[in-house]
Amino acid sequence: MPQFHASGIRAIRTEWQDEGAGVLRAEAILSLALPTAYQAEATRLATLGFKMGLLIRDGQQILSMVASAEPSEEDPRVSQDLTTVFGTPAGSVWVGRVFKRPPVPSYPVVDVAEYALELVLNGVSELPQMIPAPSRYGNDTSFAQSHLTALWVLQRPGRYGR
């Protein structure tokens, strides 16, 4: 996303859906800072949406991921692109997520697009867990061409301030 300045994921909260099975539900906000002349990129983002990669631990599974009420699905081509572009550390796996319809962001300030994220992750055994989460426009272009980086930090339930 060459015209964007930065991105970040602000963790909001986590809760166990099934602690015994290691099923954790996490909420966060993905922020994308657009350039000052933001209108063209905002229009492109509204049309294309975005795709995202999550580097999770072997043995874990994303049961669901939603952005601004739009569900995502795993895309093996995106997962393979992430693996090719970034490599995969031992004990980890890239999971590429795409959206059938572009999620609709809120704009808390005129040049920042924000998406409410919700992730349900299975196989969580140790917290905190850091999940690298690059994103780019939701088209067929590789992450090698451009991407934004972000880090989603999953804390133990009850560790977030309000």
N, C-alpha and C positions, 0 to 999 in steps of 0.2 A: 504494500500500500504506500507507494512512493510519496504521495502528497500529504500523508498523515505525519504528525510530529512525534507522537508517542502513544503508548497504550499502557494500561495497567489493570490489574484485577484487585479489587478491594474486597477482602473476605468480610462477610456479614455475620454468619453463624453456621454451626454444624450441629447435627443431632443424629443419634443412632436410630436407624429404622429397625435394626436387629443387631444388637451388639454382639451376641453370640455367634452370628454368621458373618460379622464384619461388614454389615451394610450401613454405610454412612450417607446422610443427605447433607449437602453443603449449599449455602447461598452466598452469592457474591455479586459485585457490580463490575462489568467490563466497561472501561472508559477508553474511547478513541479520540485523541485530540486532533482536530482538523486544522488545516492552515487558515490563516486569517481570511482569505478569499475562499470561504468554505462551501459556498453554495453548489459548485460543480461536483465536489467530492461527496457532499451530502446527498445529492441526487443520484450519483453513481452507487453509493452505499445503499440507498433505498431500493434501487433497481436490482443490484447484484447480491446484496447481503454480504455475508462473510462466511468463511470456513475456518475451522480451528483444529489444531492438533493438541493432544494432551499426552504427555509422557508419563505413563503410569507404571507401576511395578508389575513384573511377571506374576501371573496368578490373579491379578485384579481384573475386573470387568466393569465397564460403564453400563449400568442398567438403564439410565436415561440422562440426557442433558437437554435443558431447555434454555432458550434465550428470549426474553421478553414474550413469554407465553408460546413461542414457536418451538416445537420439538425438533431435535436433530436426530440424524441417523448416522451410523458408522458407514464410511465409504472406504473400501479397501484400496482404491487408487490413491486417495489422499493419504492414507496411512503409509503406503509404499513411497510416495513422494517425500513425506516427512523423514522416513528412514533413509532414503537416498541423500537428501539434502543435509540432514543434521547428524546422521549416524545414530546408533542406538547403544547407550551404555549397557554393560552387562547387568542383567536383572531387571531390565526395563523393556517396555514396548510402546511404540507410537500408535495412537488411535486417532484417526482423522474423522472429524464430525462435519456434516453438511446439513443444510436446511432446505426443505422443499420450497418454502416461501421465505423471503427475506424477513428476519425479525425487525420489528419497528422500534427504533431507539427513542429514548427521551433526550431532550436537550436542556440540561440544567443551566447551562450557559450556551450562548449561541454557537460556539465552535467546539463543543465537546458532545459526542454521541455516547450515550450510556445504555447498556443492556443489563437487565436483571438476569443473572444466571442461576440455574439450579442444577446440581449434579447429584446423581445417586450412584455411588461407587461401591462395588462388592469386593470383598477380599481385603478390607482394611484391617491391618493387625498392629501397626505402629503409627502413632501420631506424635508430633506433627509430621506432615508429609508435604514436601514441596513438589509441585507439578508444573514444569515448564509448559507454557500454553501459547505458542505462536499463532497468529491469525493473519488472514489476507482476504481480499475480495473473493466472493463466492463464485468464481469462474474456473475455467480449466487451467489457468496459468499456474506454474510451479511456484512453490515457496522459495525456490532458488532465485526467482526474478525479483521478488520483494516480499517483505513480511514485517509485521510488528511483533515484538516480543513481550511476553508478560509472564508472571510467575504467580500461580495460585497456591497459597499456603493454607493447607487444611490443618486446623488446630483441634485439640480435644474439645468436645462439647463443653460449653460453659467457660471457655477461655477468651471469649471476645468481649470487649468493652462496648458499651452502648453510648 
